[in-house]
């Protein structure tokens, strides 16, 4: 479910996703809130907060392995994105997300760059 409210300069969006994960990974509920600011046409600076909530209890019989994704993790991420649309079909995005809290999860920072063409 995605909900968004937008004005000429501001945007607030909320997203709720159910993350079904197979095998020994537990399912998660993903919550995301985004605040966007536009001062130049076809650009947007975004601040986002993401929360991943594990739907099952932690099972201590599994040992922590630093080379493997965590099966049961609750974490809170904070980040910034910058979007720019060059043409009607061409868009670029750059951002950085940082894990600021985690229960049985990694502390990480993720830098991303994306260029997309819309058909």
Secondary structure, DSSP 4 states (H G I P E B T S, - for coil): -EEEEE-SSEEEEEEEEEE---TTSPPEEEEEEEEEE-SSTTEEEEEEEEEEEESS---TTSPP-TTS--SS-EEEEEEEEEEEESSSSEEEEEEEEEEEEEES----EEEEEEEEE--
